């Protein structure tokens, strides 16, 4: 998990606020996924008496997680995606208002990441298996936060500095 306090702070407070939300959501998602992973592994090591017909495999997978955990994971994945959409919209509005020269490249990166995030979210909807939980745990703990840190120290730092130098203020 990534500590937001260890990430670079930018000249525009709205960007720092949005980055904090993204790290908080990813960390909360990691905690829930770890809990789901533990529950799945515990159920494999200590199986309950077979009460489920073979045609109800999907029901068993969801029961291993518990309805509330599964719903919480779904909601956090959705919130992370929607918050990121909002974050990117704010940045793109800022780039447009200040005629930021690299806005096309920055916007392309936003679109690429939104596609990636949508694919990750779709994994959970399609399959909440042990391998999906493990994959999404890696996504929440490493892949997404590492992408975000890299994005902050490269593209967002340049954007925030440019906007700040050209009279932009925090939203």
C-alpha positions as CSV (number, residue, x, y, z in Angstrom):
1,X,0.0,0.0,0.0
2,X,1.1,3.5,-0.8
3,X,1.3,6.3,1.8
4,X,0.0,9.5,0.2
5,X,2.3,11.5,2.5
6,X,5.3,10.1,0.7
7,X,4.1,11.3,-2.7
8,X,5.1,14.6,-4.2
9,X,2.7,17.4,-3.5
10,X,1.8,19.6,-6.5
11,X,1.2,23.3,-6.9
12,X,-2.6,22.8,-7.4
13,X,-4.5,21.6,-4.3
14,X,-7.3,20.0,-6.3
15,X,-4.8,17.6,-7.8
16,X,-3.4,16.7,-4.4
17,X,-7.0,16.2,-3.1
18,X,-7.9,13.9,-6.1
19,X,-4.6,11.9,-5.7
20,X,-5.3,11.4,-2.0
21,X,-8.8,10.0,-2.8
22,X,-7.3,7.6,-5.4
23,X,-4.7,6.3,-2.9
24,X,-7.3,6.0,-0.1
25,X,-9.7,4.1,-2.5
26,X,-6.9,1.7,-3.7
27,X,-5.8,1.1,-0.1
28,X,-9.3,0.4,1.1
29,X,-9.8,-2.0,-1.9
30,X,-6.6,-3.8,-1.0
31,X,-7.8,-4.4,2.5
32,X,-11.1,-5.8,1.3
33,X,-9.5,-8.0,-1.3
34,X,-7.0,-9.3,1.4
35,X,-10.0,-10.1,3.6
36,X,-11.8,-11.9,0.7
37,X,-8.6,-13.8,-0.1
38,X,-8.2,-14.9,3.5
39,X,-11.8,-16.0,3.6
40,X,-11.4,-18.0,0.4
41,X,-8.3,-19.7,1.6
42,X,-9.8,-20.5,5.0
43,X,-12.8,-22.1,3.3
44,X,-10.5,-24.2,1.2
45,X,-8.5,-25.4,4.2
46,X,-11.6,-25.9,6.3
47,X,-14.4,-26.8,3.9
48,X,-18.0,-26.7,5.1
49,X,-20.2,-29.7,4.5
50,X,-21.3,-29.7,0.9
51,X,-24.7,-28.0,0.8
52,X,-24.6,-26.8,-2.7
53,X,-25.6,-28.5,-5.9
54,X,-23.0,-28.6,-8.6
55,X,-25.1,-26.3,-10.8
56,X,-24.8,-23.6,-8.2
57,X,-21.0,-23.1,-8.4
58,X,-21.4,-19.3,-8.8
59,X,-23.5,-19.1,-5.7
60,X,-20.8,-21.0,-3.8
61,X,-18.1,-18.6,-5.0
62,X,-20.1,-15.6,-3.8
63,X,-20.9,-17.3,-0.5
64,X,-17.2,-17.9,0.1
65,X,-16.8,-14.1,0.1
66,X,-20.0,-13.1,1.8
67,X,-22.5,-10.9,0.1
68,X,-21.4,-7.8,1.9
69,X,-17.7,-8.2,1.0
70,X,-18.5,-8.8,-2.6
71,X,-20.7,-5.8,-2.7
72,X,-18.1,-3.6,-0.9
73,X,-15.5,-4.7,-3.4
74,X,-17.8,-3.9,-6.3
75,X,-18.6,-0.5,-4.8
76,X,-15.0,0.4,-4.2
77,X,-14.0,-0.6,-7.7
78,X,-16.8,1.5,-9.0
79,X,-15.9,4.5,-6.8
80,X,-12.2,4.3,-7.8
81,X,-13.2,4.4,-11.4
82,X,-15.8,7.2,-11.1
83,X,-13.5,9.3,-8.9
84,X,-10.7,8.8,-11.5
85,X,-13.1,10.0,-14.3
86,X,-13.9,13.1,-12.2
87,X,-10.2,13.6,-11.5
88,X,-9.3,13.4,-15.2
89,X,-12.2,15.7,-16.2
90,X,-10.9,18.4,-13.7
91,X,-7.4,18.1,-15.1
92,X,-8.5,18.2,-18.7
93,X,-10.7,21.3,-17.9
94,X,-7.6,22.9,-16.4
95,X,-5.4,22.0,-19.4
96,X,-8.0,23.5,-21.8
97,X,-8.4,26.7,-19.8
98,X,-4.7,27.3,-19.7
99,X,-3.9,26.1,-23.2
100,X,-1.5,23.5,-21.9
101,X,0.7,22.4,-24.9
102,X,0.9,18.7,-23.9
103,X,-2.8,18.3,-23.3
104,X,-3.3,15.8,-26.2
105,X,-0.7,13.5,-24.8
106,X,-1.9,13.9,-21.3
107,X,-5.5,13.2,-22.3
108,X,-4.5,10.1,-24.3
109,X,-2.8,8.8,-21.2
110,X,-6.1,9.4,-19.2
111,X,-8.1,7.5,-21.8
112,X,-5.6,4.6,-21.8
113,X,-5.8,4.3,-18.0
114,X,-9.6,4.6,-18.0
115,X,-9.8,1.6,-20.4
116,X,-7.4,-0.3,-18.2
117,X,-9.4,0.5,-15.1
118,X,-12.6,-0.5,-16.8
119,X,-11.1,-3.9,-17.7
120,X,-10.0,-4.5,-14.1
121,X,-13.4,-3.6,-12.8
122,X,-15.0,-5.9,-15.4
123,X,-12.9,-8.8,-14.1
124,X,-14.7,-8.6,-10.7
125,X,-18.1,-8.5,-12.3
126,X,-17.4,-11.5,-14.5
127,X,-15.6,-13.7,-12.0
128,X,-14.8,-13.4,-8.3
129,X,-12.5,-16.4,-8.3
130,X,-9.3,-16.8,-6.2
131,X,-7.2,-15.8,-9.2
132,X,-9.3,-12.7,-9.8
133,X,-9.0,-11.7,-6.1
134,X,-5.3,-12.2,-6.3
135,X,-5.0,-10.2,-9.6
136,X,-7.1,-7.3,-8.2
137,X,-5.1,-7.3,-5.0
138,X,-2.0,-6.8,-7.0
139,X,-3.7,-4.1,-9.0
140,X,-4.9,-2.2,-5.9
141,X,-1.6,-2.6,-4.0
142,X,1.0,-2.2,-6.7
143,X,-0.1,-1.6,-10.3
144,X,-2.5,1.2,-9.9
145,X,-0.6,3.1,-7.2
146,X,2.7,2.7,-9.1
147,X,1.0,4.1,-12.2
148,X,-0.4,7.0,-10.2
149,X,2.9,7.9,-8.6
150,X,4.6,7.8,-12.0
151,X,1.8,9.9,-13.5
152,X,2.1,12.4,-10.6
153,X,5.9,12.8,-10.9
154,X,5.8,13.2,-14.7
155,X,2.7,14.5,-16.4
156,X,0.9,16.0,-13.4
157,X,4.0,17.8,-12.0
158,X,4.6,19.4,-15.4
159,X,0.9,20.4,-15.7
160,X,0.5,21.8,-12.2
161,X,3.8,23.8,-12.5
162,X,2.7,25.2,-15.9
163,X,-0.8,26.2,-14.7
164,X,0.5,27.7,-11.5
165,X,3.1,29.8,-13.4
166,X,0.4,31.0,-15.7
167,X,-1.9,32.3,-13.0
168,X,-3.9,29.1,-12.3
169,X,-5.1,28.6,-8.9
170,X,-6.4,25.6,-7.0
171,X,-9.9,24.4,-7.7
